[in-house]
Amino acid sequence: APAGICGTLHKTTIKIESMNTKLSALLMSVLCSVPQIPAGACTGITLKSKDGATVVARTIEWAESVMNCMYVVVPRAQELQSLTPSGMDGLKFRAKHGFVGLAVEQKEFVVEGMNEKGLSAGLYYFPNYGRYPVYDAAQRDKSLADFQLVSYVLAECSTVDEVKEALSQVRVINIDPRSSTVHWRFTEASGRQVVLEIVNEMMNFYDNPLGVLTNSPGLEWHWTNLNNYINLQPGTLPEHNFGPLEPKSFGHGSGLLGLPGDFTPPSRFVRATFFQLTAPQQPDAKGSVFQAFHILNNFDIPTGSEQPWGKASANVPSATQFTVACDIRDQKVYYRTMYNSNIRCIDLKTINFDNVKYQADPLDETKEQPVEMKVIK
């Protein structure tokens, strides 16, 4: 039962030095030129197949406009640098491992990806609950933008323990203090998964054996909230004898009465947990990938549901702009988009990360759902 899982949560905390330096007027003027980075109502799940493979999958939402979405290929030894409020002058790092990521708005902002060591990383919107250290220009060589943390981890690390060690050496910052904070999910080749939340300038790592993640509040709150839903069960409830009445279920699935159906993060967390725990285990990774996409169909968010009456744009087909599933063991990244429901795959094992070029290409070459015409004879 979901409530019984809560006891397996483990937490590691790392202190980040607090800085009170105020941004100058010059920094603020530069700040205003930095593009706002979209983030939305993301939902993540984790599936394990009978042959031991782990698949991590999630959605990416943004209802206000069409995001510039792309896949990014980063070779070994590629030099990268973080943005700061004063420009591209933050932490410099050279990729130890090649990786493939899915990015939004520009190639530096990888929101989900996997490297050649089988480590996956992704960021999730985390408004009102996180707080990073204040940016200090004197420490810009240690400063890492939150939207570039995924790239840094995939370039530097191969295990969860290496992630913790690497991030203890950096200062995670906002490029723009007006932006929301985010939190992150990391899964290594063994299947071990942790979530990172930076609250009150403290890095908090949580072991996450369940593998579900949404948005605010924090992960511990979501685990506690599952106790409100221990009555849920799959299938159809038997009829009851209410005196002279013998009510029966109107249809299948009455054991799910009370499952929250809205798109708030707590409700999505409960639904994702229930759908993941009741899903039959697939024999192999490919089966788990397809199952993950089917489960996440339930989290495709219509654009109009996230906008006020009459404000939704007809040019945005879905608030769920793309869905991605990473096969950790076989090192394959699968994705589909709001324009094209066909599943596409990038196989990292076919990429020579010593010779491949650093590149970014659109997820969709044509922004239109292809339709297969059937010829009737």
C-alpha positions, 0 to 999 in steps of 0.5 A, spaced: 500 500 500 502 507 498 502 509 505 507 503 507 512 506 502 513 512 506 518 509 512 523 507 506 525 515 505 532 517 507 534 524 507 541 527 506 543 534 507 548 539 505 549 546 507 551 551 502 554 558 504 549 563 505 551 570 501 547 576 502 551 580 497 546 585 493 546 585 486 548 592 483 544 596 478 548 594 473 547 586 474 539 588 475 539 591 468 543 585 465 538 581 469 532 583 465 535 581 458 535 574 460 530 570 457 524 567 462 525 560 462 518 556 462 517 550 467 510 547 468 506 541 471 511 535 470 510 528 472 515 523 473 514 515 474 519 509 474 518 502 472 522 496 472 522 490 468 522 483 469 529 482 466 532 488 471 531 494 466 529 501 469 525 506 465 525 513 468 519 517 464 516 524 465 512 529 461 514 536 460 508 542 461 508 549 459 501 552 457 502 559 455 506 558 449 510 553 444 517 552 447 523 551 443 524 544 444 530 540 442 535 534 443 542 536 444 548 531 443 554 533 448 561 529 446 566 527 451 571 533 453 566 538 450 567 545 454 561 548 457 560 554 462 554 556 466 550 562 465 550 567 471 546 574 472 552 577 469 553 573 463 556 567 461 561 567 466 559 562 471 562 555 473 566 552 467 567 544 466 569 539 461 565 533 459 568 527 462 562 523 459 558 524 453 550 525 453 544 526 450 539 531 453 532 534 451 532 542 452 528 548 452 529 555 449 536 554 448 541 548 448 544 550 455 537 548 458 537 541 458 531 539 462 532 531 462 537 527 459 542 521 460 549 520 459 553 514 456 554 511 464 547 510 464 546 516 469 539 520 468 537 527 470 531 531 470 529 537 473 522 539 475 518 545 477 518 547 484 515 554 486 514 557 493 518 552 496 525 552 494 530 557 496 537 558 493 543 562 495 543 569 493 548 570 487 555 572 489 559 575 483 565 574 487 564 566 487 561 566 480 567 561 478 563 556 483 556 558 480 551 553 477 545 556 474 539 551 476 537 550 469 544 547 467 545 543 473 542 537 469 548 538 464 553 539 469 551 532 472 551 528 466 557 531 464 561 530 470 558 524 474 556 516 473 553 514 480 548 518 485 554 518 490 558 522 485 552 527 484 552 528 491 559 529 491 560 534 485 554 538 487 557 539 494 562 543 490 558 548 487 553 554 488 546 553 485 543 559 483 537 563 479 539 566 473 533 571 474 531 571 481 524 572 479 524 565 476 521 559 480 526 554 483 526 547 481 528 540 484 531 534 480 531 527 480 537 523 478 537 515 477 543 511 476 545 504 472 543 500 478 536 503 479 538 507 485 534 514 485 535 520 489 531 527 489 534 534 490 531 539 493 534 546 495 530 549 501 533 555 505 539 554 501 540 547 504 541 541 499 537 536 501 537 529 497 532 524 498 532 516 496 526 515 492 525 508 491 518 509 489 520 513 483 514 518 482 516 526 482 511 532 481 512 539 483 510 543 490 510 541 495 516 537 497 517 530 496 516 528 504 509 532 504 507 528 498 509 521 501 505 523 507 499 525 503 499 518 500 496 516 507 490 520 505 488 514 499 490 508 502 482 506 501 484 506 493 484 499 490 484 497 483 478 493 480 471 493 482 468 493 489 463 488 490 455 490 492 453 492 498 447 490 502 444 497 504 437 494 508 432 494 502 437 496 497 443 492 494 447 498 490 452 495 485 457 499 481 455 503 475 461 500 471 468 497 472 473 501 476 469 503 482 475 501 487 478 508 484 472 512 487 476 518 490 482 518 486 483 525 485 483 527 477 485 535 477 492 537 475 495 540 481 502 536 483 499 533 489 493 530 485 498 528 480 503 525 485 497 520 487 495 518 480 502 517 478 503 513 484 497 508 483 498 507 476 505 505 477 504 501 483 498 497 479 501 496 472 503 489 471 511 488 470 513 488 463 518 482 461 523 487 458 525 494 457 522 496 451 515 493 454 516 498 460 518 504 455 511 503 452 507 502 458 510 508 461 508 512 455 501 509 456 501 511 463 503 518 462 497 519 457 493 520 463 497 526 464 497 529 458 494 536 460 489 540 455 492 547 454 485 550 456 485 547 463 491 551 465 489 558 462 483 562 464 477 562 460 478 565 453 485 566 454 488 559 452 492 560 445 489 555 439 497 555 437 499 551 443 496 544 441 497 541 448 500 544 455 504 537 455 509 539 450 513 533 450 514 526 454 520 522 454 522 515 457 529 513 458 531 506 458 537 506 463 540 499 461 540 499 454 541 507 454 536 509 449 532 516 450 525 515 447 520 521 446 514 524 443 511 531 442 505 535 442 505 535 435 507 528 433 505 522 437 509 517 434 515 515 439 522 516 436 528 514 439 536 516 440 540 510 441 546 512 445 550 506 444 550 508 436 554 515 438 561 515 438 562 521 443 569 522 442 568 524 435 561 527 435 559 534 434 556 538 440 549 539 436 542 541 438 536 539 433 529 540 434 525 535 436 520 536 431 522 537 424 515 539 422 510 541 427 504 537 425 501 531 427 503 526 421 496 522 419 497 515 416 492 514 410 489 507 410 487 505 403 481 500 403 480 496 397 
